[in-house]
Amino acid sequence: MRIAMIGTGYVGLVSGVCFSDFGHQVVCIDRDGEKIARLDRGEVPIYEPGLEALMRKNIAAGRLTFSTDLAAGMKDAEAVFISVGTPARRGDGHADLSYVYAAAEAIAAQIDDYLVVITKSTVPVGTNREVARRIRAARPEADFDVVSNPEFLREGAAIEDFMRPDRIVVGLESDRARAVIAEVYRPLFLRETPIIQTGLESAEMIKYAANAFLATKITFINEIADLCEKVGADVQSVARGIGLDRRIGPKFLHAGPGYGGSCFPKDTLALVETARAHDSPVRIVSTVVEANEARKRAMAGKIIAAAGGSVAGKRIAVLGVTFKPNTDDMREAPSLVIVPALREAGAEIVLCDPQGRKEGEALLGEASWAGGPYEAAESADILVLITEWNEFRALDFGRIRAAMKGDLIVDLRNVYLPAEVRAAGFSYVSIGRS
Ligand SMILES: NC(=O)c1ccc[n+]([C@@H]2O[C@H](COP(=O)([O-])OP(=O)(O)OC[C@H]3O[C@@H](n4cnc5c(N)ncnc54)[C@H](O)[C@@H]3O)[C@@H](O)[C@H]2O)c1
């Protein structure tokens, strides 16, 4: 199959590389010339484990190319994916669909033979029908179908998620489109991956409902964690105790500083706005949005309280700034709220992150950067763990203690064993463990 992928970001690049690995001929298109130039040189512009090797393999096999030229990239394509960004629109929280519609209109101009236009971007209910309407308006004679195919991959485990998804969701309305999708995903169909075939609206809704549910689960355990601290319970035990109930499940029950990332914050907001527009409120999700924002702000207060009420003049070493480990993505990361608040409270900040420095330098303002956790700990009064990279999980606490001036560790991910940290001479504060 000849596939064009419009938008070569975290989702488009991973999807394009994996489709080429399935044996398809793929052109990844982006309007960002610098990104395409780097990809052409075999460089991956994002950090995603395993991506570079798989990309190079498929470039070498002649199945994967890159282009800024949509017309040339779409030539002879049988399927074109829209995987451009859908950020929250400034001011009102609705998904900004301008990139999606711009891509749809650019596609319309290139339709030659029968074409399947597949939306992989996360888009609110009704968008795929509007994509079809716009293409039809631009090219009344064009032969095409529109398919909704939301993506569920997680950054940091994106290739594994794409190659072995829990399910594939496709919203479509024609047998011809179904046949093309079956060909596009043939290796996964052969592996008996569950396929959820629905109409356009249900496919769009599944993606938002899934993300809102996961965000709710995280927010739920975060609030339970706060209550645990007050009543003398341990949220780790509580999470395990409820997670083993198969009706609940153990995933997404890790208490922490609040969710961030490129998806949950904007998708929960967009769902709330869709619900408002249809006069059918999703009160739980509205509360989750509010609670999560408040939580990120509260984390700085927690650190300040642990320091005895003030961090003015204190040197704080921050381990981890990306929104989660194994990515360089900083979008909506809790660190973007916590670090400025600590600085405003008078602290001097030293940051450390295995992949977040490039993005973080622009976003986190005045701070120095250390090459590793021990360097960051040098002369620090307080050590704060925000993102649980593996590098930070097994620290030599003796070495950290010797490097630090102070003795306070604030662990916002509950990765350390309280007894072990305290035995090394630290005062230790974590989440939901009194
Ligand atoms: N990042 C994730 O983990 C994830 C997971 C599932 C779904 N999604 C969804 O996938 C979509 C893409 O997300 P992302 O994180 O890959 O975004 P991204 O910002 O990393 O990439 C989007 C890319 O699209 C390009 N682009 C925008 N308009 C274009 C146009 N008209 N022509 C060509 N290129 C264009 C941009 O230059 C950019 O490179 C979003 O809707 C997101 O919600 C993301």
The ligand as an SDF file (V2000), in Angstrom:
LIG
                    3D

 44 48  0  0  0  0  0  0  0  0999 V2000
    1.4730   12.5020   21.5410 N   0  0  0  0  0  0  0  0  0  0  0  0
    0.7490   11.4720   21.9300 C   0  0  0  0  0  0  0  0  0  0  0  0
    1.1310   10.6890   22.8020 O   0  0  0  0  0  0  0  0  0  0  0  0
   -0.6030   11.1940   21.2900 C   0  0  0  0  0  0  0  0  0  0  0  0
   -1.2410    9.9690   21.5210 C   0  0  0  0  0  0  0  0  0  0  0  0
   -2.4680    9.7220   20.9190 C   0  0  0  0  0  0  0  0  0  0  0  0
   -3.0430   10.7060   20.1140 C   0  0  0  0  0  0  0  0  0  0  0  0
   -2.4160   11.8910   19.9150 N   0  0  0  0  0  0  0  0  0  0  0  0
   -3.0430   12.8890   19.0340 C   0  0  0  0  0  0  0  0  0  0  0  0
   -2.3610   12.8770   17.7860 O   0  0  0  0  0  0  0  0  0  0  0  0
   -2.3290   14.1960   17.2380 C   0  0  0  0  0  0  0  0  0  0  0  0
   -0.8950   14.6110   16.9630 C   0  0  0  0  0  0  0  0  0  0  0  0
   -0.2240   14.6840   18.1890 O   0  0  0  0  0  0  0  0  0  0  0  0
    1.3700   14.8010   18.2720 P   0  0  0  0  0  0  0  0  0  0  0  0
    1.7370   14.6980   19.6980 O   0  0  0  0  0  0  0  0  0  0  0  0
    1.9730   13.8670   17.2880 O   0  0  0  0  0  0  0  0  0  0  0  0
    1.5650   16.3260   17.7550 O   0  0  0  0  0  0  0  0  0  0  0  0
    2.9240   17.0570   17.3460 P   0  0  0  0  0  0  0  0  0  0  0  0
    2.7250   18.4720   17.6930 O   0  0  0  0  0  0  0  0  0  0  0  0
    4.0970   16.3010   17.8820 O   0  0  0  0  0  0  0  0  0  0  0  0
    2.9830   16.9040   15.7490 O   0  0  0  0  0  0  0  0  0  0  0  0
    2.1010   17.5090   14.8700 C   0  0  0  0  0  0  0  0  0  0  0  0
    2.8640   17.7820   13.5690 C   0  0  0  0  0  0  0  0  0  0  0  0
    1.9290   18.1940   12.5640 O   0  0  0  0  0  0  0  0  0  0  0  0
    2.5910   19.1350   11.7360 C   0  0  0  0  0  0  0  0  0  0  0  0
    1.5740   19.8660   10.9650 N   0  0  0  0  0  0  0  0  0  0  0  0
    0.6040   20.6820   11.4260 C   0  0  0  0  0  0  0  0  0  0  0  0
   -0.1660   21.1100   10.4030 N   0  0  0  0  0  0  0  0  0  0  0  0
    0.3170   20.5440    9.2860 C   0  0  0  0  0  0  0  0  0  0  0  0
   -0.0500   20.5880    7.9110 C   0  0  0  0  0  0  0  0  0  0  0  0
   -1.1170   21.2920    7.5040 N   0  0  0  0  0  0  0  0  0  0  0  0
    0.6740   19.8930    7.0250 N   0  0  0  0  0  0  0  0  0  0  0  0
    1.7300   19.1760    7.4300 C   0  0  0  0  0  0  0  0  0  0  0  0
    2.1180   19.0630    8.7120 N   0  0  0  0  0  0  0  0  0  0  0  0
    1.4350   19.7550    9.6280 C   0  0  0  0  0  0  0  0  0  0  0  0
    3.3840   19.9640   12.7110 C   0  0  0  0  0  0  0  0  0  0  0  0
    4.4440   20.6680   12.0700 O   0  0  0  0  0  0  0  0  0  0  0  0
    3.9070   18.8850   13.6750 C   0  0  0  0  0  0  0  0  0  0  0  0
    5.1590   18.3810   13.2660 O   0  0  0  0  0  0  0  0  0  0  0  0
   -3.0620   15.0900   18.2450 C   0  0  0  0  0  0  0  0  0  0  0  0
   -4.4110   15.1950   17.8710 O   0  0  0  0  0  0  0  0  0  0  0  0
   -2.9350   14.3050   19.5330 C   0  0  0  0  0  0  0  0  0  0  0  0
   -3.9930   14.5880   20.4240 O   0  0  0  0  0  0  0  0  0  0  0  0
   -1.2000   12.1560   20.4810 C   0  0  0  0  0  0  0  0  0  0  0  0
  1  2  1  0
  2  3  2  0
  2  4  1  0
  4  5  1  0
  4 44  2  0
  5  6  2  0
  6  7  1  0
  7  8  2  0
  8  9  1  0
  8 44  1  0
  9 10  1  0
  9 42  1  0
 10 11  1  0
 11 12  1  0
 11 40  1  0
 12 13  1  0
 13 14  1  0
 14 15  2  0
 14 16  1  0
 14 17  1  0
 17 18  1  0
 18 19  2  0
 18 20  1  0
 18 21  1  0
 21 22  1  0
 22 23  1  0
 23 24  1  0
 23 38  1  0
 24 25  1  0
 25 26  1  0
 25 36  1  0
 26 27  1  0
 26 35  1  0
 27 28  2  0
 28 29  1  0
 29 30  1  0
 29 35  2  0
 30 31  1  0
 30 32  2  0
 32 33  1  0
 33 34  2  0
 34 35  1  0
 36 37  1  0
 36 38  1  0
 38 39  1  0
 40 41  1  0
 40 42  1  0
 42 43  1  0
M  CHG  2   8   1  16  -1
M  END
$$$$
